[in-house]
Amino acid sequence: MIGAGAMGGTTVEGLVKCGAFALTDITVSDPSTAVVEKFKSLGVNTTTDNATAAREADVVCVCVKPWLVERVLTGIKEALSPTRQLLVVIAAGVSSQNIKTWLGEQCPPLFLVIPNIAIAQLSSMTFIVPVGTTEEQTAVINGIFSKMGHTLLTDEQHLPAGTTLASCGIAYAMRYIRAASEGGVELGFRANDAKEIVMQTMLGAVKLLEASGLHPEAAIDLVTTPGGVTIKGLNEMEHAGFTSSVIRGLKAGLSSSR
């Protein structure tokens, strides 16, 4: 793993927690000594030299800010093996064509991957774009990330939409938790109690939808009675633009990622 910032760091945490790999099989590279020491304490190999980390890896995972991808890739170019390794790039908005241009003939079989920060809790929604890879190579990468949550194999065209829906989307979900928790305080609950109530309610909603396979609106119909409090609350939210604002937020994130 090259880059152990927010997304890279949570991915390393997921790799450690999933238990699918020996800790000695994981190497983390980051220029920050403090970051390196943090991950060294987890028992994984660490270095501040990206080329050293890349040279012996079977899977090279580059997870840095988008504007750093070219610099990092060109810095490890000579350490890459196009016949022995697989390359995973986790960075929103970086195209496979640019990556291939930067690496040329040194580019290993490539995967564009976008997880979200829940990967640290083995609960990510991760999008994987294979770029000119074999089924066996794709199965390897999908197998790794599926141990840390759900995965979806998709094409590059849909990756920006996946980013705003799931990677940005986890922040949108947290914003709802915050808003509902604040509402709970206004209704008379202590702040921590309100947060626990809202989180458990969201978890219950997800479990119900997973178990039943129902469309959310069909499940909503099960708890709305004519003239009841639930439909009144839902309608007030819709009058304030609840659904429209969610869709507009998703589309805003999509336009920004292109």
Contacts in CASP RR format, 6 or more apart in sequence:
PFRMAT RR
TARGET T0000
AUTHOR 0000-0000-0000
METHOD contacts of the structure
MODEL  1
MIGAGAMGGTTVEGLVKCGAFALTDITVSDPSTAVVEKFKSLGVNTTTDN
ATAAREADVVCVCVKPWLVERVLTGIKEALSPTRQLLVVIAAGVSSQNIK
TWLGEQCPPLFLVIPNIAIAQLSSMTFIVPVGTTEEQTAVINGIFSKMGH
TLLTDEQHLPAGTTLASCGIAYAMRYIRAASEGGVELGFRANDAKEIVMQ
TMLGAVKLLEASGLHPEAAIDLVTTPGGVTIKGLNEMEHAGFTSSVIRGL
KAGLSSSR
1 8 0 8 1.000
1 9 0 8 1.000
1 11 0 8 1.000
1 12 0 8 1.000
1 15 0 8 1.000
1 26 0 8 1.000
1 27 0 8 1.000
1 28 0 8 1.000
1 29 0 8 1.000
1 53 0 8 1.000
1 61 0 8 1.000
1 63 0 8 1.000
2 29 0 8 1.000
2 30 0 8 1.000
2 50 0 8 1.000
2 53 0 8 1.000
2 54 0 8 1.000
2 60 0 8 1.000
2 61 0 8 1.000
2 62 0 8 1.000
2 63 0 8 1.000
2 64 0 8 1.000
2 72 0 8 1.000
2 76 0 8 1.000
3 9 0 8 1.000
3 28 0 8 1.000
3 29 0 8 1.000
3 30 0 8 1.000
3 62 0 8 1.000
3 63 0 8 1.000
3 64 0 8 1.000
3 72 0 8 1.000
4 12 0 8 1.000
4 28 0 8 1.000
4 29 0 8 1.000
4 30 0 8 1.000
4 32 0 8 1.000
4 35 0 8 1.000
4 36 0 8 1.000
4 38 0 8 1.000
4 39 0 8 1.000
4 63 0 8 1.000
5 30 0 8 1.000
5 35 0 8 1.000
5 63 0 8 1.000
5 64 0 8 1.000
6 117 0 8 1.000
7 63 0 8 1.000
7 90 0 8 1.000
7 115 0 8 1.000
7 117 0 8 1.000
8 63 0 8 1.000
8 90 0 8 1.000
9 28 0 8 1.000
9 39 0 8 1.000
9 63 0 8 1.000
9 120 0 8 1.000
10 115 0 8 1.000
10 117 0 8 1.000
10 119 0 8 1.000
10 120 0 8 1.000
11 61 0 8 1.000
11 63 0 8 1.000
11 90 0 8 1.000
11 115 0 8 1.000
11 119 0 8 1.000
11 120 0 8 1.000
11 148 0 8 1.000
12 26 0 8 1.000
12 28 0 8 1.000
12 39 0 8 1.000
12 42 0 8 1.000
12 44 0 8 1.000
13 42 0 8 1.000
13 119 0 8 1.000
13 120 0 8 1.000
14 119 0 8 1.000
14 120 0 8 1.000
14 121 0 8 1.000
14 122 0 8 1.000
14 148 0 8 1.000
15 21 0 8 1.000
15 26 0 8 1.000
15 144 0 8 1.000
15 148 0 8 1.000
16 23 0 8 1.000
16 26 0 8 1.000
16 42 0 8 1.000
16 43 0 8 1.000
16 44 0 8 1.000
17 120 0 8 1.000
17 121 0 8 1.000
17 122 0 8 1.000
17 148 0 8 1.000
18 122 0 8 1.000
18 147 0 8 1.000
18 148 0 8 1.000
19 147 0 8 1.000
20 144 0 8 1.000
20 147 0 8 1.000
23 42 0 8 1.000
23 43 0 8 1.000
23 44 0 8 1.000
24 44 0 8 1.000
24 45 0 8 1.000
26 44 0 8 1.000
26 45 0 8 1.000
27 44 0 8 1.000
27 45 0 8 1.000
27 46 0 8 1.000
27 47 0 8 1.000
27 53 0 8 1.000
27 56 0 8 1.000
27 57 0 8 1.000
28 36 0 8 1.000
28 39 0 8 1.000
28 44 0 8 1.000
28 45 0 8 1.000
28 46 0 8 1.000
28 47 0 8 1.000
28 53 0 8 1.000
29 36 0 8 1.000
29 46 0 8 1.000
29 47 0 8 1.000
29 48 0 8 1.000
29 49 0 8 1.000
29 50 0 8 1.000
29 52 0 8 1.000
29 53 0 8 1.000
29 54 0 8 1.000
30 36 0 8 1.000
30 39 0 8 1.000
30 46 0 8 1.000
30 48 0 8 1.000
31 48 0 8 1.000
32 48 0 8 1.000
33 48 0 8 1.000
36 46 0 8 1.000
36 47 0 8 1.000
36 48 0 8 1.000
37 46 0 8 1.000
39 46 0 8 1.000
40 46 0 8 1.000
47 53 0 8 1.000
50 72 0 8 1.000
50 75 0 8 1.000
50 76 0 8 1.000
50 79 0 8 1.000
51 75 0 8 1.000
51 76 0 8 1.000
51 78 0 8 1.000
51 79 0 8 1.000
52 79 0 8 1.000
53 60 0 8 1.000
53 76 0 8 1.000
54 60 0 8 1.000
54 76 0 8 1.000
54 79 0 8 1.000
54 80 0 8 1.000
55 79 0 8 1.000
57 85 0 8 1.000
58 84 0 8 1.000
58 85 0 8 1.000
58 86 0 8 1.000
59 85 0 8 1.000
59 86 0 8 1.000
59 87 0 8 1.000
59 88 0 8 1.000
59 140 0 8 1.000
59 141 0 8 1.000
59 144 0 8 1.000
60 76 0 8 1.000
60 80 0 8 1.000
60 85 0 8 1.000
60 86 0 8 1.000
60 87 0 8 1.000
60 88 0 8 1.000
60 108 0 8 1.000
61 88 0 8 1.000
61 89 0 8 1.000
61 90 0 8 1.000
61 113 0 8 1.000
62 69 0 8 1.000
62 72 0 8 1.000
62 73 0 8 1.000
62 76 0 8 1.000
62 87 0 8 1.000
62 88 0 8 1.000
62 89 0 8 1.000
62 90 0 8 1.000
62 91 0 8 1.000
63 89 0 8 1.000
63 90 0 8 1.000
63 91 0 8 1.000
64 72 0 8 1.000
64 91 0 8 1.000
65 91 0 8 1.000
66 91 0 8 1.000
66 92 0 8 1.000
66 93 0 8 1.000
66 94 0 8 1.000
69 89 0 8 1.000
69 91 0 8 1.000
69 94 0 8 1.000
69 99 0 8 1.000
70 98 0 8 1.000
70 102 0 8 1.000
73 89 0 8 1.000
73 99 0 8 1.000
73 102 0 8 1.000
73 103 0 8 1.000
74 102 0 8 1.000
74 103 0 8 1.000
77 102 0 8 1.000
77 103 0 8 1.000
77 106 0 8 1.000
78 106 0 8 1.000
80 87 0 8 1.000
80 103 0 8 1.000
80 106 0 8 1.000
80 107 0 8 1.000
80 108 0 8 1.000
81 108 0 8 1.000
82 105 0 8 1.000
82 106 0 8 1.000
82 107 0 8 1.000
82 108 0 8 1.000
82 109 0 8 1.000
83 108 0 8 1.000
84 108 0 8 1.000
85 108 0 8 1.000
85 109 0 8 1.000
86 108 0 8 1.000
86 109 0 8 1.000
86 111 0 8 1.000
86 133 0 8 1.000
86 137 0 8 1.000
86 140 0 8 1.000
86 141 0 8 1.000
87 99 0 8 1.000
87 107 0 8 1.000
87 108 0 8 1.000
87 109 0 8 1.000
87 110 0 8 1.000
87 111 0 8 1.000
88 111 0 8 1.000
88 113 0 8 1.000
88 141 0 8 1.000
89 99 0 8 1.000
89 110 0 8 1.000
89 111 0 8 1.000
89 112 0 8 1.000
89 113 0 8 1.000
90 113 0 8 1.000
90 114 0 8 1.000
90 115 0 8 1.000
92 114 0 8 1.000
92 160 0 8 1.000
92 163 0 8 1.000
92 167 0 8 1.000
92 257 0 8 1.000
93 159 0 8 1.000
93 160 0 8 1.000
93 163 0 8 1.000
93 257 0 8 1.000
93 258 0 8 1.000
94 112 0 8 1.000
95 156 0 8 1.000
96 110 0 8 1.000
96 112 0 8 1.000
96 129 0 8 1.000
96 131 0 8 1.000
96 156 0 8 1.000
99 107 0 8 1.000
99 110 0 8 1.000
100 107 0 8 1.000
100 110 0 8 1.000
100 131 0 8 1.000
109 131 0 8 1.000
109 132 0 8 1.000
109 133 0 8 1.000
109 134 0 8 1.000
109 137 0 8 1.000
110 130 0 8 1.000
110 131 0 8 1.000
110 132 0 8 1.000
110 133 0 8 1.000
111 128 0 8 1.000
111 129 0 8 1.000
111 130 0 8 1.000
111 131 0 8 1.000
111 133 0 8 1.000
111 138 0 8 1.000
111 141 0 8 1.000
112 128 0 8 1.000
112 129 0 8 1.000
112 131 0 8 1.000
112 156 0 8 1.000
112 159 0 8 1.000
113 126 0 8 1.000
113 127 0 8 1.000
113 128 0 8 1.000
113 129 0 8 1.000
113 141 0 8 1.000
113 145 0 8 1.000
114 126 0 8 1.000
114 127 0 8 1.000
114 159 0 8 1.000
114 162 0 8 1.000
114 163 0 8 1.000
114 166 0 8 1.000
114 167 0 8 1.000
115 124 0 8 1.000
115 125 0 8 1.000
115 126 0 8 1.000
115 127 0 8 1.000
115 145 0 8 1.000
115 148 0 8 1.000
115 167 0 8 1.000
116 124 0 8 1.000
116 125 0 8 1.000
116 126 0 8 1.000
116 166 0 8 1.000
116 167 0 8 1.000
116 169 0 8 1.000
116 170 0 8 1.000
117 124 0 8 1.000
117 170 0 8 1.000
118 124 0 8 1.000
118 125 0 8 1.000
118 149 0 8 1.000
118 170 0 8 1.000
119 126 0 8 1.000
119 145 0 8 1.000
119 148 0 8 1.000
119 149 0 8 1.000
122 147 0 8 1.000
122 148 0 8 1.000
122 149 0 8 1.000
123 148 0 8 1.000
123 149 0 8 1.000
124 145 0 8 1.000
124 148 0 8 1.000
124 149 0 8 1.000
124 150 0 8 1.000
125 149 0 8 1.000
125 150 0 8 1.000
125 152 0 8 1.000
125 166 0 8 1.000
126 145 0 8 1.000
126 146 0 8 1.000
126 148 0 8 1.000
126 149 0 8 1.000
126 150 0 8 1.000
126 151 0 8 1.000
126 152 0 8 1.000
126 166 0 8 1.000
127 151 0 8 1.000
127 152 0 8 1.000
127 154 0 8 1.000
127 158 0 8 1.000
127 159 0 8 1.000
127 162 0 8 1.000
127 163 0 8 1.000
127 166 0 8 1.000
128 138 0 8 1.000
128 141 0 8 1.000
128 142 0 8 1.000
128 145 0 8 1.000
128 151 0 8 1.000
128 152 0 8 1.000
128 153 0 8 1.000
128 154 0 8 1.000
129 153 0 8 1.000
129 154 0 8 1.000
129 155 0 8 1.000
129 156 0 8 1.000
129 159 0 8 1.000
130 137 0 8 1.000
130 138 0 8 1.000
130 141 0 8 1.000
130 153 0 8 1.000
131 156 0 8 1.000
133 141 0 8 1.000
138 153 0 8 1.000
142 151 0 8 1.000
142 153 0 8 1.000
143 151 0 8 1.000
145 151 0 8 1.000
154 162 0 8 1.000
160 254 0 8 1.000
160 257 0 8 1.000
160 258 0 8 1.000
161 254 0 8 1.000
163 254 0 8 1.000
163 257 0 8 1.000
164 249 0 8 1.000
164 250 0 8 1.000
164 251 0 8 1.000
164 253 0 8 1.000
164 254 0 8 1.000
164 257 0 8 1.000
165 250 0 8 1.000
168 250 0 8 1.000
168 253 0 8 1.000
169 250 0 8 1.000
172 246 0 8 1.000
172 249 0 8 1.000
172 250 0 8 1.000
173 202 0 8 1.000
176 202 0 8 1.000
177 195 0 8 1.000
177 198 0 8 1.000
177 199 0 8 1.000
177 202 0 8 1.000
180 194 0 8 1.000
180 198 0 8 1.000
180 201 0 8 1.000
181 191 0 8 1.000
181 194 0 8 1.000
181 195 0 8 1.000
181 198 0 8 1.000
182 194 0 8 1.000
183 194 0 8 1.000
184 194 0 8 1.000
184 197 0 8 1.000
184 198 0 8 1.000
185 191 0 8 1.000
185 194 0 8 1.000
187 194 0 8 1.000
189 197 0 8 1.000
205 219 0 8 1.000
208 214 0 8 1.000
208 219 0 8 1.000
209 216 0 8 1.000
209 219 0 8 1.000
212 219 0 8 1.000
220 234 0 8 1.000
223 230 0 8 1.000
224 230 0 8 1.000
224 231 0 8 1.000
224 234 0 8 1.000
225 231 0 8 1.000
END
